[in-house]
Amino acid sequence: MANRARQLHAVYLTSGTSDPDKWAHLVREYASQSSVREAAVVYARNLPWRTHHQPLLPVLLKAAAYRAEHGLGRSLHAEAIKSAFARDLLVGTTLVSMYSKGGALADARRAFDEMPERNVVAHNALLSGYAAAGDMDRALALFGGMPAWTSVTWGTLIRGFAEKGDMAEARRWFEATPPGMRSVVTWTVLVQGYVVAGDMAAARELFDNMPARNAFVWSSMVTGYFKAGNAEEAQAVFNRIPARNLVNWNLLIAGYAQIGCSDKALEAFHAMLEERVKPDEFTMASVLSACAQLGSLEQGKKVHEFINRKHIRKNHFVMNGLVDMYAKCGDLAYARYIFDSMRWRNTECWNSMISALASHGQSDEALRLFFQMEHSEQKPNAITLVAVLGACTHGGFVDEGLRIFKKFDVYGVEAGVEHYGCLVDLLGRAGKLKEAYEIVKSMPEEPNEVIWGALLGACRVHGDAEMSRCVSEEIHHLHSGRASSNDAEYIMLSNIMAASEKWEQSEYIRRKMARYGVEKTPGCSSLEVDIPEWQAYAGIRQ
C-alpha cells in the first residue's frame, strides 16, 4: 500500500495535476500507511487552499499521534489555529487525543479547555490520557463533570486503576458500572488487571462469569496461567478457545518455551501447522528457543530450513533465536557466522553471542566481543555483565574482571547478587580467598547461600580448611538456627576436612547431614535418543 501511494505520487508529479481532490486523496493514502511526514509534505506543498480540506487535519493528527511525531503534531496544531479549524469539534477532539496519547497532558487539557463545545468523545480522550499516566485524581474529577458516560468511559476508568495496580478500586468501579455499560471490553480490562497482578483465582472467577469473550481475554488467561507456572490450566483454557488465531498459538508456544517445556512447545507448533495456521516470525523465535533448550541441533536445523522455505521474515527476534540456538546446540562457528552477517544487533543478540563464547571456553573471544559491544550503539546490561564476568572466571582474567566490575556505574547497571557471585567465583578460582571473603562481607545486601557456596567451593579447591570453617559459620548464621537443606554445603565441607586429614570433623559433618535428613542429590547425565531425551541417573534406579 505504501508503494501504491508512492506510485500515485509519481504519477501526479509527472502529469502536473493541480486537482486538489487528487492531492487530498494522496494525503489520505500516505496517512493510512502511517507515512505521516510524506502526507504532511503533500498537504503543505500541493494544497495551497487548505481551508477547503478541513477533514484532512484530523487524518494527519491521528497519523502523527500513532507515529509519535510530536513536533509535527504541534505544527499541525499551529496550522489548525491559523486556519480557524482548531475550534471545530472534530479537529479539537483529535488534538486532545493526540496530546493525550503522547503524554503531553498539559497541552491536551489546554486544547480541551479551548474547545467551544465538547462531546463525550473529547472527554473520553482526555480521560484516557489521565488514566494512562496514572493520574486518577484528575481522571475522577473529569469523570464527575462529564455530561454523559459511555461504556468507553467506564472501561477507561477501570483500566486506569487496574494499570496502577489498585485492583480493589478497579473492582469497585466495575461493580458501579451500569449493567448496560458493561461491554466485553469492560470485563476484559478487569480480567487483564487481575492477570497482571498475578491473582489468577480472581481473574478466573470473573472470566467464567463473562457473558461474552473476545480474543484478547482468552489470550490474557493463557498467558496468566503460564506466568503462574500452571501449564496444565493454560492448555485447558487454550483448548476451549472457539476459534484459535495466530496470536493464541504464539502465546501457547511461547508459554511452553518460557517455562522450559520445550517438547510441549514443539508439539504445539506441529499441532498449529496441522490446523493450517501459518506461523510468523514470533512463532519461529519461540520454536528456536525450544530447540536451543533441548540442545537438539538436528531439530534446530530443520526449523532454520523451514524459515527459509516459507520465507518467514527474519526480524531481530528470529536472528537472535538462530544465534542462540546454534550456539547452545554446539555449532558455535555457524552462530558466529549469523551474528557477523547481521546488519543491526540489539543487546540480546550481543548477550547470546558473548554467553556462547564464554560457555564454550573461548573467554578471550568473549572479552574481545564485549569490548566491541562497548563501542557499539548497544550498551551492556545486567545480563551482558554476568556473561562477561563468567568469561573472565573461566579464562582466569582476574584483572579484567575487576576492571569491568568497577565500571558498573558507567554502564548504568546496579550490581546484583548474581554479579557478586561471578566476582567471588573469579577471585576464588584464582586463590584470592581473603579478597573474595572481604567482597562478600562488603555486599550492600545480605549474601545468600549461592554466594557463600561459591566461596566454600573455592576453599575446597585450594584446601583452605580455616577459611572454609569461617565460611561455614557464615552459612550456619544465615540459616538462623534452622538446619541447611543444601546437600552441597555439607559434602563440600566434609571433603575439605578430609583433604586436610581432619577425619573426625569430616565424619561429624556426614553424621550431621544424616541426622537432619539431608540426602545427596544423585548425578544426572542426558543421552539424546531422538526427542525427547532420556535421563540416566547415577546412584538411583527409576
Helices and strands as residue ranges (DSSP letters): H 2-15, H 20-32, H 36-46, G 50-52, H 56-66, H 70-82, H 89-101, H 105-113, H 120-132, H 136-144, H 151-163, H 167-176, G 179-181, H 184-197, H 200-208, H 215-227, H 231-240, H 246-258, H 262-274, H 281-294, H 297-309, H 316-328, H 332-341, H 347-359, H 363-374, H 382-395, H 398-405, H 408-411, H 417-429, H 433-441, H 449-462, H 465-479, H 487-499, H 503-515, E 523-527, E 534-538
